[in-house]
Amino acid sequence: MWALRKRPSQLKKEDNALLKRLFEHSPLLKEAYQYPYQLTKLFDVNITRQVAARRMRRWVNRVQSCGLTCFDKFIKTLANYSQLLQ
């Protein structure tokens, strides 16, 4: 569980090996693991509000089109409270 909670940059060799085994059994888990860090990257760069909004909308579209439902509540909350997605 802890390996899944760490940022990819914080993973140790053992963590990477564990995740590799997990992801071999569940490619969907691998995909779900990657989405939060893709979104986090948006906040790690200096971009304009318009560029951030466009990238967030793209991220939401990718998540919604992949078939994962674990982000649905987050996306709904984001849409309710974020002017970026309007």
N, C-alpha and C positions, 0 to 999 in steps of 0.2 A: 504494500500500500504506500509506503513512504517514497519509494522510487517514483511512483506516479505523481506524487505531490511536489517533487523537486523540479526546478527549472532545468531544462536540458544542459545548460552551462554548469550546473552544480552537481551533475551526476558523477559518481565515481565509477571506476571500471566494473565493479560488481553490480552496480545499479544498471549500467548499460547492458550487461549480460542478462540480468533478470528481465529487463524490459524486452530485450530481443526475443527471449523465450516466450514471454507473454504475448507479444505482438505476432509471433508465428502462429499462435493458436487463435488469435482474435485480431484480424486486420482492422476491424471496425474500432476496436479499442485503441489501436495505433492512431487511427484517424481522429478519434475523439481526443486523444492526448495532445495532438498537435494544434488543434484549434485555439485553445486558450492562449497559447504562446504566440500564435500569429496575431491575435488581437492585442496582446500586451506590447508587441513590437510597435504598434501604432503610437503608443504613449512614450516610447523610448526615443522618438525622433522629433526633430523640430520641423513641423509642417504647418501649413495654414489650416484654418478651420474647414475650408471647402475641401481640401485634399483629404483631411481626416474623415470628413463626412462621406466622401466618395469611397474611401477605403473601408470604412465601417459598413457601408451598404453592401459592398462587394463581399466582405467577410460574412455578413448575415446571409446573403444569397447563396454563398458556397455551403454554409452550414445547413441551410434549409433544403438545398437540393441534394445533399448527400444522403439523406434518409435518417440521420441521427435525430432523436427527439430529446436527448438529455440537455440540450441548450434552449429548448422552447421557452421555458419560464424566464430565463435570463434575457432572451431576445425580446420577449413581450415586455418585460420591465424596462429594457433599454429603449424600446420604441415608445413606451408611455412617458418616460422621463427625459428623453434625449431629443433635443431640437436638431441634432446632427442627422437623424434618420428621417426627418420630415421632408 
